[in-house]
Amino acid sequence: MNAVPPKEMDVVLQQLPLRIGAYVPDDLLEDWFAPGTGMRPVSKAALAAAASYGRRFECEFKYYPERMEGVFWKWVPAI
């Protein structure tokens, strides 16, 4: 089964202000982007799919294993 983020997440990333992050726990990253691929650690497939999803909304994505969450944000190159 291919899960996807809820449509509300699309809205969040579309309207995300610069330099503000949207934090997603690792269990949701797996459920949304690569269900059935396993956790602990989050699968490479889920992380790649999350990064690709973020780019659709001009967002960067990084996974922080020590915090067990991924972060989407819009970069400001001038800073």
Beta strands, then each sheet from edge to edge (+ up, - down):
strand 1: 21-25
strand 2: 60-64
strand 3: 69-73
sheet 1: 1+ 3- 2+
end
